[in-house]
Amino acid sequence: MSRPEAVLILRDGETFEGEALGADVLSTGTGEVVFNTALSGYQEIVTDPSYAGQIITFTYPHIGNYGTNADDDEAAAPFCRGVVVRDLARRHSNWRATASLDAFLARHGVPAITGIDTRRLTRHLREHGAVPGAFGTDETAVRAAAGASEPTDGVDLVATVTTPTPYSYGDPDAPFHVVAYDFGIKRTILRHLAGAGCFVDVVPASTPAADVIARAPDGIFLSNGPGDPGAVVGAAGAVRDLVGSGVPLFGICLGHQILGHALGGSTFKLPFGHHGGNHPVRHVPSGSVEITSQNHNYAVDPDSLDRAVEITHVNLNDGVCEGLTVTGEPVFSVQHHPEAGPGPHDASYLFDEFTTLMAGS
């Protein structure tokens, strides 16, 4: 079956030819183009709310070979702006599959393009950084959309993905009660918290600190999420109030960055971000190296922090701060994803560290 011809055009004019698939082929996908180096887990990646506002390029050439199923969704629907692949499998084969990736994208209204030279695209992004762009079947419309496309800097994307109302997850009789800020939380994180013995109340990103404390939690969790941490309205202020509450606090990814802002620090945008399941991170206290799953465009500047902190993890690829703990407080965070969906499990011990803090507080 032939697919309609399509074109991907970056805002800097770089052009790639391919074929349209997924959502209505006449639609145009527009967003910040990034690349992910994971070899599997495409469904988890596409449904990760942290990709809101972005077009995902998969560097692994063959995508879609094992299909999709509802159990692997990280959210109720994808928030990404589009998907770029080199070779989409025309047939999927797995006993868990209920639909192809193409059908999955079409059902959720996500445009995609296949047949792209993803190696050339990735090398371009590594040289020029994450560049906004557009793709679709109408080259004139795509070129106009690409020229008008904007990066994610300064945009509060969390407001587009957070839950509108609180909800609960897990066993109400679990040993620990945790309140989790939903900045774009992945379902795998909720499963890991529940597996560590937590009953989780998930609250919207705009929830004031006083409302969290009023729930009398044993612990507070700051979730992953999309975009610029400095643009998330009110989050840093709320977390600043929670740091001194004495309640153990654990942050992952965007939660780590928002904690950095709450501690008086700043964040900066990486050239092309960290997106993949194979990033080496050194655990500073022990000197051991962990292979981690990562998905972020921003990083905390540890030299900018007002509060005394200990840097606990460092990325061995570029030296980026991957984790910190606040001196004298039961507060810690990591930039990478210990729940690793998809990815390795080297950092999963961090959930046990969180429950240990709660048990001792």
Contacts in CASP RR format, 6 or more apart in sequence:
PFRMAT RR
TARGET T0000
AUTHOR 0000-0000-0000
METHOD contacts of the structure
MODEL  1
MSRPEAVLILRDGETFEGEALGADVLSTGTGEVVFNTALSGYQEIVTDPS
YAGQIITFTYPHIGNYGTNADDDEAAAPFCRGVVVRDLARRHSNWRATAS
LDAFLARHGVPAITGIDTRRLTRHLREHGAVPGAFGTDETAVRAAAGASE
PTDGVDLVATVTTPTPYSYGDPDAPFHVVAYDFGIKRTILRHLAGAGCFV
DVVPASTPAADVIARAPDGIFLSNGPGDPGAVVGAAGAVRDLVGSGVPLF
GICLGHQILGHALGGSTFKLPFGHHGGNHPVRHVPSGSVEITSQNHNYAV
DPDSLDRAVEITHVNLNDGVCEGLTVTGEPVFSVQHHPEAGPGPHDASYL
FDEFTTLMAGS
1 90 0 8 1.000
2 19 0 8 1.000
3 19 0 8 1.000
3 20 0 8 1.000
3 21 0 8 1.000
3 25 0 8 1.000
3 114 0 8 1.000
4 19 0 8 1.000
4 20 0 8 1.000
4 25 0 8 1.000
4 137 0 8 1.000
5 17 0 8 1.000
5 18 0 8 1.000
5 19 0 8 1.000
5 20 0 8 1.000
5 137 0 8 1.000
6 17 0 8 1.000
6 18 0 8 1.000
6 19 0 8 1.000
6 20 0 8 1.000
6 25 0 8 1.000
6 113 0 8 1.000
6 135 0 8 1.000
6 136 0 8 1.000
6 137 0 8 1.000
7 15 0 8 1.000
7 16 0 8 1.000
7 17 0 8 1.000
7 18 0 8 1.000
7 135 0 8 1.000
7 136 0 8 1.000
7 137 0 8 1.000
7 139 0 8 1.000
7 142 0 8 1.000
8 15 0 8 1.000
8 16 0 8 1.000
8 17 0 8 1.000
8 18 0 8 1.000
8 33 0 8 1.000
8 84 0 8 1.000
8 113 0 8 1.000
8 116 0 8 1.000
8 121 0 8 1.000
8 133 0 8 1.000
8 134 0 8 1.000
8 135 0 8 1.000
8 136 0 8 1.000
8 142 0 8 1.000
9 15 0 8 1.000
9 16 0 8 1.000
9 133 0 8 1.000
9 134 0 8 1.000
9 135 0 8 1.000
9 139 0 8 1.000
9 142 0 8 1.000
9 143 0 8 1.000
9 146 0 8 1.000
10 33 0 8 1.000
10 124 0 8 1.000
10 131 0 8 1.000
10 132 0 8 1.000
10 133 0 8 1.000
10 146 0 8 1.000
11 131 0 8 1.000
11 132 0 8 1.000
11 133 0 8 1.000
11 146 0 8 1.000
11 147 0 8 1.000
11 149 0 8 1.000
12 128 0 8 1.000
12 131 0 8 1.000
13 146 0 8 1.000
14 124 0 8 1.000
14 131 0 8 1.000
16 116 0 8 1.000
16 117 0 8 1.000
16 120 0 8 1.000
16 121 0 8 1.000
17 115 0 8 1.000
17 116 0 8 1.000
18 113 0 8 1.000
18 114 0 8 1.000
18 115 0 8 1.000
18 116 0 8 1.000
19 113 0 8 1.000
19 114 0 8 1.000
19 115 0 8 1.000
20 111 0 8 1.000
20 112 0 8 1.000
20 113 0 8 1.000
20 136 0 8 1.000
20 137 0 8 1.000
21 88 0 8 1.000
21 102 0 8 1.000
21 105 0 8 1.000
21 106 0 8 1.000
21 112 0 8 1.000
21 113 0 8 1.000
21 114 0 8 1.000
22 83 0 8 1.000
22 102 0 8 1.000
22 105 0 8 1.000
22 106 0 8 1.000
22 109 0 8 1.000
22 110 0 8 1.000
22 111 0 8 1.000
22 112 0 8 1.000
23 105 0 8 1.000
23 106 0 8 1.000
23 108 0 8 1.000
23 109 0 8 1.000
23 110 0 8 1.000
23 111 0 8 1.000
23 112 0 8 1.000
24 109 0 8 1.000
24 111 0 8 1.000
25 111 0 8 1.000
25 136 0 8 1.000
25 137 0 8 1.000
26 136 0 8 1.000
26 137 0 8 1.000
26 138 0 8 1.000
27 109 0 8 1.000
27 111 0 8 1.000
27 136 0 8 1.000
28 111 0 8 1.000
28 134 0 8 1.000
28 135 0 8 1.000
28 136 0 8 1.000
28 138 0 8 1.000
28 141 0 8 1.000
28 142 0 8 1.000
28 145 0 8 1.000
29 55 0 8 1.000
29 81 0 8 1.000
29 82 0 8 1.000
29 111 0 8 1.000
29 134 0 8 1.000
29 135 0 8 1.000
29 136 0 8 1.000
29 145 0 8 1.000
30 55 0 8 1.000
30 81 0 8 1.000
30 132 0 8 1.000
30 133 0 8 1.000
30 134 0 8 1.000
30 145 0 8 1.000
30 146 0 8 1.000
30 149 0 8 1.000
31 53 0 8 1.000
31 54 0 8 1.000
31 55 0 8 1.000
31 81 0 8 1.000
31 82 0 8 1.000
31 132 0 8 1.000
31 133 0 8 1.000
31 134 0 8 1.000
31 149 0 8 1.000
31 150 0 8 1.000
32 53 0 8 1.000
32 54 0 8 1.000
32 55 0 8 1.000
32 81 0 8 1.000
32 130 0 8 1.000
32 131 0 8 1.000
32 132 0 8 1.000
32 133 0 8 1.000
32 149 0 8 1.000
32 151 0 8 1.000
32 152 0 8 1.000
33 54 0 8 1.000
33 55 0 8 1.000
33 57 0 8 1.000
33 84 0 8 1.000
33 121 0 8 1.000
33 125 0 8 1.000
33 130 0 8 1.000
33 131 0 8 1.000
33 132 0 8 1.000
33 133 0 8 1.000
34 51 0 8 1.000
34 54 0 8 1.000
34 55 0 8 1.000
34 56 0 8 1.000
34 57 0 8 1.000
34 125 0 8 1.000
34 130 0 8 1.000
34 272 0 8 1.000
34 273 0 8 1.000
34 275 0 8 1.000
34 297 0 8 1.000
35 56 0 8 1.000
35 57 0 8 1.000
35 58 0 8 1.000
35 59 0 8 1.000
35 118 0 8 1.000
35 121 0 8 1.000
35 122 0 8 1.000
35 125 0 8 1.000
35 272 0 8 1.000
35 275 0 8 1.000
36 45 0 8 1.000
36 56 0 8 1.000
36 57 0 8 1.000
36 58 0 8 1.000
36 59 0 8 1.000
36 275 0 8 1.000
36 276 0 8 1.000
36 295 0 8 1.000
37 59 0 8 1.000
37 60 0 8 1.000
37 275 0 8 1.000
37 276 0 8 1.000
37 277 0 8 1.000
37 278 0 8 1.000
38 45 0 8 1.000
38 58 0 8 1.000
38 60 0 8 1.000
38 275 0 8 1.000
38 276 0 8 1.000
38 277 0 8 1.000
38 278 0 8 1.000
38 293 0 8 1.000
38 342 0 8 1.000
38 343 0 8 1.000
39 60 0 8 1.000
40 60 0 8 1.000
40 66 0 8 1.000
40 342 0 8 1.000
41 72 0 8 1.000
41 341 0 8 1.000
41 342 0 8 1.000
41 343 0 8 1.000
42 58 0 8 1.000
42 63 0 8 1.000
42 64 0 8 1.000
42 101 0 8 1.000
43 67 0 8 1.000
43 68 0 8 1.000
43 69 0 8 1.000
43 72 0 8 1.000
43 73 0 8 1.000
43 101 0 8 1.000
43 104 0 8 1.000
44 72 0 8 1.000
44 73 0 8 1.000
44 74 0 8 1.000
44 186 0 8 1.000
44 188 0 8 1.000
44 341 0 8 1.000
44 342 0 8 1.000
45 51 0 8 1.000
45 56 0 8 1.000
45 58 0 8 1.000
45 295 0 8 1.000
45 342 0 8 1.000
46 56 0 8 1.000
46 78 0 8 1.000
46 80 0 8 1.000
46 83 0 8 1.000
46 104 0 8 1.000
46 105 0 8 1.000
46 110 0 8 1.000
47 72 0 8 1.000
47 73 0 8 1.000
47 74 0 8 1.000
47 75 0 8 1.000
47 77 0 8 1.000
47 78 0 8 1.000
48 74 0 8 1.000
48 75 0 8 1.000
48 186 0 8 1.000
48 224 0 8 1.000
48 295 0 8 1.000
49 74 0 8 1.000
49 75 0 8 1.000
49 79 0 8 1.000
49 161 0 8 1.000
49 184 0 8 1.000
49 185 0 8 1.000
49 186 0 8 1.000
49 224 0 8 1.000
49 225 0 8 1.000
49 226 0 8 1.000
50 184 0 8 1.000
50 186 0 8 1.000
50 224 0 8 1.000
50 225 0 8 1.000
50 226 0 8 1.000
50 227 0 8 1.000
50 253 0 8 1.000
50 254 0 8 1.000
50 295 0 8 1.000
50 296 0 8 1.000
51 78 0 8 1.000
51 79 0 8 1.000
51 80 0 8 1.000
51 226 0 8 1.000
51 295 0 8 1.000
52 79 0 8 1.000
52 80 0 8 1.000
52 157 0 8 1.000
52 160 0 8 1.000
52 161 0 8 1.000
52 225 0 8 1.000
52 226 0 8 1.000
52 227 0 8 1.000
53 79 0 8 1.000
53 80 0 8 1.000
53 81 0 8 1.000
53 152 0 8 1.000
53 155 0 8 1.000
53 157 0 8 1.000
53 226 0 8 1.000
53 227 0 8 1.000
54 80 0 8 1.000
54 81 0 8 1.000
54 82 0 8 1.000
54 130 0 8 1.000
54 152 0 8 1.000
54 226 0 8 1.000
55 80 0 8 1.000
55 81 0 8 1.000
55 82 0 8 1.000
55 83 0 8 1.000
55 84 0 8 1.000
55 133 0 8 1.000
55 135 0 8 1.000
56 80 0 8 1.000
56 82 0 8 1.000
56 83 0 8 1.000
56 84 0 8 1.000
57 84 0 8 1.000
57 85 0 8 1.000
57 116 0 8 1.000
57 118 0 8 1.000
57 121 0 8 1.000
57 122 0 8 1.000
57 125 0 8 1.000
58 83 0 8 1.000
58 84 0 8 1.000
58 85 0 8 1.000
58 86 0 8 1.000
58 118 0 8 1.000
59 118 0 8 1.000
59 119 0 8 1.000
59 122 0 8 1.000
61 85 0 8 1.000
61 86 0 8 1.000
61 87 0 8 1.000
61 118 0 8 1.000
62 86 0 8 1.000
62 87 0 8 1.000
62 89 0 8 1.000
63 85 0 8 1.000
63 86 0 8 1.000
63 87 0 8 1.000
63 88 0 8 1.000
63 89 0 8 1.000
63 101 0 8 1.000
64 88 0 8 1.000
64 89 0 8 1.000
64 92 0 8 1.000
64 100 0 8 1.000
64 101 0 8 1.000
65 89 0 8 1.000
65 92 0 8 1.000
65 93 0 8 1.000
66 92 0 8 1.000
66 93 0 8 1.000
66 94 0 8 1.000
66 96 0 8 1.000
66 97 0 8 1.000
67 89 0 8 1.000
67 92 0 8 1.000
67 94 0 8 1.000
67 97 0 8 1.000
67 99 0 8 1.000
67 100 0 8 1.000
67 101 0 8 1.000
67 104 0 8 1.000
68 92 0 8 1.000
68 97 0 8 1.000
68 98 0 8 1.000
68 99 0 8 1.000
68 100 0 8 1.000
68 101 0 8 1.000
68 103 0 8 1.000
68 104 0 8 1.000
69 96 0 8 1.000
69 97 0 8 1.000
69 98 0 8 1.000
69 99 0 8 1.000
70 98 0 8 1.000
71 96 0 8 1.000
73 187 0 8 1.000
74 186 0 8 1.000
74 187 0 8 1.000
74 188 0 8 1.000
74 341 0 8 1.000
75 161 0 8 1.000
75 184 0 8 1.000
75 186 0 8 1.000
75 187 0 8 1.000
77 108 0 8 1.000
78 105 0 8 1.000
78 108 0 8 1.000
78 110 0 8 1.000
79 160 0 8 1.000
79 161 0 8 1.000
79 226 0 8 1.000
80 110 0 8 1.000
82 110 0 8 1.000
82 111 0 8 1.000
82 112 0 8 1.000
82 135 0 8 1.000
83 105 0 8 1.000
83 110 0 8 1.000
83 111 0 8 1.000
83 112 0 8 1.000
83 113 0 8 1.000
84 112 0 8 1.000
84 113 0 8 1.000
84 116 0 8 1.000
84 118 0 8 1.000
84 121 0 8 1.000
84 135 0 8 1.000
85 112 0 8 1.000
85 113 0 8 1.000
85 114 0 8 1.000
85 115 0 8 1.000
85 116 0 8 1.000
85 118 0 8 1.000
86 114 0 8 1.000
86 115 0 8 1.000
86 116 0 8 1.000
86 117 0 8 1.000
86 118 0 8 1.000
86 119 0 8 1.000
87 114 0 8 1.000
87 115 0 8 1.000
88 101 0 8 1.000
88 102 0 8 1.000
88 112 0 8 1.000
88 114 0 8 1.000
88 115 0 8 1.000
89 100 0 8 1.000
89 101 0 8 1.000
91 100 0 8 1.000
92 100 0 8 1.000
92 101 0 8 1.000
99 107 0 8 1.000
102 112 0 8 1.000
105 111 0 8 1.000
105 112 0 8 1.000
111 135 0 8 1.000
111 136 0 8 1.000
113 135 0 8 1.000
113 136 0 8 1.000
124 131 0 8 1.000
125 131 0 8 1.000
125 272 0 8 1.000
126 271 0 8 1.000
126 272 0 8 1.000
129 271 0 8 1.000
129 272 0 8 1.000
130 151 0 8 1.000
130 271 0 8 1.000
130 272 0 8 1.000
130 273 0 8 1.000
130 297 0 8 1.000
132 146 0 8 1.000
132 147 0 8 1.000
132 149 0 8 1.000
132 150 0 8 1.000
132 151 0 8 1.000
133 145 0 8 1.000
133 146 0 8 1.000
133 147 0 8 1.000
133 149 0 8 1.000
134 142 0 8 1.000
134 143 0 8 1.000
134 145 0 8 1.000
134 146 0 8 1.000
134 147 0 8 1.000
134 149 0 8 1.000
135 142 0 8 1.000
136 142 0 8 1.000
152 226 0 8 1.000
152 227 0 8 1.000
152 228 0 8 1.000
152 297 0 8 1.000
153 228 0 8 1.000
153 269 0 8 1.000
154 228 0 8 1.000
154 230 0 8 1.000
154 231 0 8 1.000
155 227 0 8 1.000
155 228 0 8 1.000
155 231 0 8 1.000
156 228 0 8 1.000
156 231 0 8 1.000
156 232 0 8 1.000
156 233 0 8 1.000
157 225 0 8 1.000
157 226 0 8 1.000
157 227 0 8 1.000
157 228 0 8 1.000
157 231 0 8 1.000
158 183 0 8 1.000
158 184 0 8 1.000
158 205 0 8 1.000
158 225 0 8 1.000
158 226 0 8 1.000
158 227 0 8 1.000
158 232 0 8 1.000
158 235 0 8 1.000
158 254 0 8 1.000
159 205 0 8 1.000
159 232 0 8 1.000
159 233 0 8 1.000
160 226 0 8 1.000
161 183 0 8 1.000
161 184 0 8 1.000
161 225 0 8 1.000
161 226 0 8 1.000
162 182 0 8 1.000
162 183 0 8 1.000
162 184 0 8 1.000
162 204 0 8 1.000
162 205 0 8 1.000
162 206 0 8 1.000
163 182 0 8 1.000
163 202 0 8 1.000
163 203 0 8 1.000
163 204 0 8 1.000
164 204 0 8 1.000
165 204 0 8 1.000
166 201 0 8 1.000
166 202 0 8 1.000
166 203 0 8 1.000
166 204 0 8 1.000
166 207 0 8 1.000
167 201 0 8 1.000
167 202 0 8 1.000
168 199 0 8 1.000
168 200 0 8 1.000
168 201 0 8 1.000
168 202 0 8 1.000
169 190 0 8 1.000
169 193 0 8 1.000
169 194 0 8 1.000
169 199 0 8 1.000
169 200 0 8 1.000
169 202 0 8 1.000
170 190 0 8 1.000
170 194 0 8 1.000
170 198 0 8 1.000
170 199 0 8 1.000
170 200 0 8 1.000
171 194 0 8 1.000
171 197 0 8 1.000
171 199 0 8 1.000
172 199 0 8 1.000
173 199 0 8 1.000
174 194 0 8 1.000
174 197 0 8 1.000
174 198 0 8 1.000
174 199 0 8 1.000
175 197 0 8 1.000
175 198 0 8 1.000
175 355 0 8 1.000
175 359 0 8 1.000
176 196 0 8 1.000
176 197 0 8 1.000
176 198 0 8 1.000
176 199 0 8 1.000
176 218 0 8 1.000
176 219 0 8 1.000
176 355 0 8 1.000
176 358 0 8 1.000
176 359 0 8 1.000
177 198 0 8 1.000
177 199 0 8 1.000
177 201 0 8 1.000
177 215 0 8 1.000
177 216 0 8 1.000
177 217 0 8 1.000
177 218 0 8 1.000
177 219 0 8 1.000
178 193 0 8 1.000
178 198 0 8 1.000
178 199 0 8 1.000
178 200 0 8 1.000
178 201 0 8 1.000
178 217 0 8 1.000
178 218 0 8 1.000
178 219 0 8 1.000
178 220 0 8 1.000
178 221 0 8 1.000
178 358 0 8 1.000
179 200 0 8 1.000
179 201 0 8 1.000
179 203 0 8 1.000
179 212 0 8 1.000
179 215 0 8 1.000
179 217 0 8 1.000
179 219 0 8 1.000
179 220 0 8 1.000
179 221 0 8 1.000
180 189 0 8 1.000
180 190 0 8 1.000
180 193 0 8 1.000
180 200 0 8 1.000
180 201 0 8 1.000
180 202 0 8 1.000
180 203 0 8 1.000
180 220 0 8 1.000
180 221 0 8 1.000
180 222 0 8 1.000
180 223 0 8 1.000
181 203 0 8 1.000
181 205 0 8 1.000
181 207 0 8 1.000
181 212 0 8 1.000
181 220 0 8 1.000
181 221 0 8 1.000
181 222 0 8 1.000
181 223 0 8 1.000
181 235 0 8 1.000
181 238 0 8 1.000
181 255 0 8 1.000
182 202 0 8 1.000
182 203 0 8 1.000
182 204 0 8 1.000
182 205 0 8 1.000
182 223 0 8 1.000
183 205 0 8 1.000
183 222 0 8 1.000
183 223 0 8 1.000
183 224 0 8 1.000
183 225 0 8 1.000
183 232 0 8 1.000
183 235 0 8 1.000
183 254 0 8 1.000
183 255 0 8 1.000
183 258 0 8 1.000
184 205 0 8 1.000
184 223 0 8 1.000
184 224 0 8 1.000
184 225 0 8 1.000
184 226 0 8 1.000
184 254 0 8 1.000
185 202 0 8 1.000
185 223 0 8 1.000
185 224 0 8 1.000
185 225 0 8 1.000
186 223 0 8 1.000
186 224 0 8 1.000
186 337 0 8 1.000
186 339 0 8 1.000
186 341 0 8 1.000
188 339 0 8 1.000
188 340 0 8 1.000
188 341 0 8 1.000
189 221 0 8 1.000
189 223 0 8 1.000
189 224 0 8 1.000
189 252 0 8 1.000
189 339 0 8 1.000
190 200 0 8 1.000
190 202 0 8 1.000
191 339 0 8 1.000
192 338 0 8 1.000
192 339 0 8 1.000
192 348 0 8 1.000
192 351 0 8 1.000
193 200 0 8 1.000
193 221 0 8 1.000
193 351 0 8 1.000
194 200 0 8 1.000
195 351 0 8 1.000
196 351 0 8 1.000
196 352 0 8 1.000
196 354 0 8 1.000
196 355 0 8 1.000
197 355 0 8 1.000
198 355 0 8 1.000
200 221 0 8 1.000
201 215 0 8 1.000
201 217 0 8 1.000
203 211 0 8 1.000
203 212 0 8 1.000
205 232 0 8 1.000
205 235 0 8 1.000
206 233 0 8 1.000
206 234 0 8 1.000
207 238 0 8 1.000
208 238 0 8 1.000
209 237 0 8 1.000
209 238 0 8 1.000
209 239 0 8 1.000
209 241 0 8 1.000
209 242 0 8 1.000
209 245 0 8 1.000
210 241 0 8 1.000
212 220 0 8 1.000
212 238 0 8 1.000
212 242 0 8 1.000
213 242 0 8 1.000
213 245 0 8 1.000
213 247 0 8 1.000
217 247 0 8 1.000
218 247 0 8 1.000
218 248 0 8 1.000
218 358 0 8 1.000
218 361 0 8 1.000
219 247 0 8 1.000
219 248 0 8 1.000
219 249 0 8 1.000
219 250 0 8 1.000
219 354 0 8 1.000
219 357 0 8 1.000
219 358 0 8 1.000
219 361 0 8 1.000
220 242 0 8 1.000
220 247 0 8 1.000
220 248 0 8 1.000
220 249 0 8 1.000
220 250 0 8 1.000
221 249 0 8 1.000
221 250 0 8 1.000
221 251 0 8 1.000
221 252 0 8 1.000
221 354 0 8 1.000
222 239 0 8 1.000
222 249 0 8 1.000
222 250 0 8 1.000
222 251 0 8 1.000
222 252 0 8 1.000
222 254 0 8 1.000
222 255 0 8 1.000
222 256 0 8 1.000
222 258 0 8 1.000
222 259 0 8 1.000
222 333 0 8 1.000
223 251 0 8 1.000
223 252 0 8 1.000
223 253 0 8 1.000
223 254 0 8 1.000
223 255 0 8 1.000
224 252 0 8 1.000
224 253 0 8 1.000
224 254 0 8 1.000
224 255 0 8 1.000
224 295 0 8 1.000
224 337 0 8 1.000
225 253 0 8 1.000
225 254 0 8 1.000
225 255 0 8 1.000
226 254 0 8 1.000
227 254 0 8 1.000
227 297 0 8 1.000
227 298 0 8 1.000
228 267 0 8 1.000
228 269 0 8 1.000
228 298 0 8 1.000
229 235 0 8 1.000
229 236 0 8 1.000
229 254 0 8 1.000
229 255 0 8 1.000
229 257 0 8 1.000
229 258 0 8 1.000
229 260 0 8 1.000
229 261 0 8 1.000
229 267 0 8 1.000
229 298 0 8 1.000
230 236 0 8 1.000
230 257 0 8 1.000
230 258 0 8 1.000
230 261 0 8 1.000
230 267 0 8 1.000
232 254 0 8 1.000
232 258 0 8 1.000
235 258 0 8 1.000
235 261 0 8 1.000
236 258 0 8 1.000
236 260 0 8 1.000
236 261 0 8 1.000
236 262 0 8 1.000
237 262 0 8 1.000
239 249 0 8 1.000
239 258 0 8 1.000
239 259 0 8 1.000
239 261 0 8 1.000
239 262 0 8 1.000
240 262 0 8 1.000
240 263 0 8 1.000
240 264 0 8 1.000
242 249 0 8 1.000
242 262 0 8 1.000
243 249 0 8 1.000
243 259 0 8 1.000
243 262 0 8 1.000
243 263 0 8 1.000
243 307 0 8 1.000
243 326 0 8 1.000
243 329 0 8 1.000
243 331 0 8 1.000
244 329 0 8 1.000
246 329 0 8 1.000
246 330 0 8 1.000
246 361 0 8 1.000
247 330 0 8 1.000
247 361 0 8 1.000
248 330 0 8 1.000
248 331 0 8 1.000
248 354 0 8 1.000
248 357 0 8 1.000
248 358 0 8 1.000
248 361 0 8 1.000
249 259 0 8 1.000
249 329 0 8 1.000
249 330 0 8 1.000
249 331 0 8 1.000
249 332 0 8 1.000
250 331 0 8 1.000
250 332 0 8 1.000
250 333 0 8 1.000
250 350 0 8 1.000
250 353 0 8 1.000
250 354 0 8 1.000
250 357 0 8 1.000
251 259 0 8 1.000
251 332 0 8 1.000
251 333 0 8 1.000
251 334 0 8 1.000
252 333 0 8 1.000
252 334 0 8 1.000
252 336 0 8 1.000
252 337 0 8 1.000
252 338 0 8 1.000
252 339 0 8 1.000
253 295 0 8 1.000
253 296 0 8 1.000
253 334 0 8 1.000
253 335 0 8 1.000
253 336 0 8 1.000
253 337 0 8 1.000
254 296 0 8 1.000
255 333 0 8 1.000
256 300 0 8 1.000
256 323 0 8 1.000
256 324 0 8 1.000
256 333 0 8 1.000
256 334 0 8 1.000
256 335 0 8 1.000
257 267 0 8 1.000
257 296 0 8 1.000
257 298 0 8 1.000
257 299 0 8 1.000
257 300 0 8 1.000
257 335 0 8 1.000
259 324 0 8 1.000
259 331 0 8 1.000
259 333 0 8 1.000
260 267 0 8 1.000
260 300 0 8 1.000
260 305 0 8 1.000
260 324 0 8 1.000
260 333 0 8 1.000
261 267 0 8 1.000
263 305 0 8 1.000
263 306 0 8 1.000
263 307 0 8 1.000
263 309 0 8 1.000
263 326 0 8 1.000
264 304 0 8 1.000
264 305 0 8 1.000
264 306 0 8 1.000
264 307 0 8 1.000
265 300 0 8 1.000
265 301 0 8 1.000
265 304 0 8 1.000
265 305 0 8 1.000
265 306 0 8 1.000
266 300 0 8 1.000
266 301 0 8 1.000
266 304 0 8 1.000
267 298 0 8 1.000
267 299 0 8 1.000
267 300 0 8 1.000
267 301 0 8 1.000
268 298 0 8 1.000
268 299 0 8 1.000
268 301 0 8 1.000
269 297 0 8 1.000
269 298 0 8 1.000
270 296 0 8 1.000
270 297 0 8 1.000
270 298 0 8 1.000
270 299 0 8 1.000
270 318 0 8 1.000
270 320 0 8 1.000
273 296 0 8 1.000
273 297 0 8 1.000
274 294 0 8 1.000
274 295 0 8 1.000
274 296 0 8 1.000
274 315 0 8 1.000
274 317 0 8 1.000
274 320 0 8 1.000
274 335 0 8 1.000
275 294 0 8 1.000
275 295 0 8 1.000
275 296 0 8 1.000
276 293 0 8 1.000
276 294 0 8 1.000
276 295 0 8 1.000
277 291 0 8 1.000
277 292 0 8 1.000
277 293 0 8 1.000
277 294 0 8 1.000
277 340 0 8 1.000
277 342 0 8 1.000
277 343 0 8 1.000
277 344 0 8 1.000
278 291 0 8 1.000
278 344 0 8 1.000
279 291 0 8 1.000
279 292 0 8 1.000
279 293 0 8 1.000
279 294 0 8 1.000
279 315 0 8 1.000
279 317 0 8 1.000
279 336 0 8 1.000
280 289 0 8 1.000
280 290 0 8 1.000
280 291 0 8 1.000
280 292 0 8 1.000
280 315 0 8 1.000
280 316 0 8 1.000
280 317 0 8 1.000
281 289 0 8 1.000
281 290 0 8 1.000
281 291 0 8 1.000
281 292 0 8 1.000
281 313 0 8 1.000
281 314 0 8 1.000
281 315 0 8 1.000
281 316 0 8 1.000
281 322 0 8 1.000
281 336 0 8 1.000
281 347 0 8 1.000
282 288 0 8 1.000
282 289 0 8 1.000
282 290 0 8 1.000
282 313 0 8 1.000
282 314 0 8 1.000
282 316 0 8 1.000
283 289 0 8 1.000
283 290 0 8 1.000
283 312 0 8 1.000
283 313 0 8 1.000
284 310 0 8 1.000
284 311 0 8 1.000
284 312 0 8 1.000
284 313 0 8 1.000
284 314 0 8 1.000
285 312 0 8 1.000
289 316 0 8 1.000
290 313 0 8 1.000
290 344 0 8 1.000
290 346 0 8 1.000
290 347 0 8 1.000
291 344 0 8 1.000
291 346 0 8 1.000
292 322 0 8 1.000
292 336 0 8 1.000
292 337 0 8 1.000
292 338 0 8 1.000
292 340 0 8 1.000
292 344 0 8 1.000
292 346 0 8 1.000
292 347 0 8 1.000
293 336 0 8 1.000
293 337 0 8 1.000
293 340 0 8 1.000
293 341 0 8 1.000
293 342 0 8 1.000
293 343 0 8 1.000
293 344 0 8 1.000
294 335 0 8 1.000
294 336 0 8 1.000
294 337 0 8 1.000
295 337 0 8 1.000
296 335 0 8 1.000
299 320 0 8 1.000
299 321 0 8 1.000
299 335 0 8 1.000
300 321 0 8 1.000
300 324 0 8 1.000
300 335 0 8 1.000
301 321 0 8 1.000
302 309 0 8 1.000
302 311 0 8 1.000
302 321 0 8 1.000
302 324 0 8 1.000
305 324 0 8 1.000
307 326 0 8 1.000
307 327 0 8 1.000
308 326 0 8 1.000
308 327 0 8 1.000
309 324 0 8 1.000
309 325 0 8 1.000
309 326 0 8 1.000
309 327 0 8 1.000
310 324 0 8 1.000
310 325 0 8 1.000
310 327 0 8 1.000
311 321 0 8 1.000
311 323 0 8 1.000
311 324 0 8 1.000
312 322 0 8 1.000
312 323 0 8 1.000
312 324 0 8 1.000
312 325 0 8 1.000
312 332 0 8 1.000
312 334 0 8 1.000
313 321 0 8 1.000
313 322 0 8 1.000
313 323 0 8 1.000
313 324 0 8 1.000
313 334 0 8 1.000
313 335 0 8 1.000
313 336 0 8 1.000
314 320 0 8 1.000
314 321 0 8 1.000
314 322 0 8 1.000
314 323 0 8 1.000
315 321 0 8 1.000
315 322 0 8 1.000
315 335 0 8 1.000
320 335 0 8 1.000
321 335 0 8 1.000
322 334 0 8 1.000
322 335 0 8 1.000
322 336 0 8 1.000
323 332 0 8 1.000
323 333 0 8 1.000
323 334 0 8 1.000
323 335 0 8 1.000
324 332 0 8 1.000
324 333 0 8 1.000
325 331 0 8 1.000
325 332 0 8 1.000
325 333 0 8 1.000
326 332 0 8 1.000
330 357 0 8 1.000
330 361 0 8 1.000
332 353 0 8 1.000
332 357 0 8 1.000
334 347 0 8 1.000
334 350 0 8 1.000
336 347 0 8 1.000
337 343 0 8 1.000
337 347 0 8 1.000
338 347 0 8 1.000
338 348 0 8 1.000
338 349 0 8 1.000
338 350 0 8 1.000
338 351 0 8 1.000
339 348 0 8 1.000
339 351 0 8 1.000
340 346 0 8 1.000
340 347 0 8 1.000
340 348 0 8 1.000
END
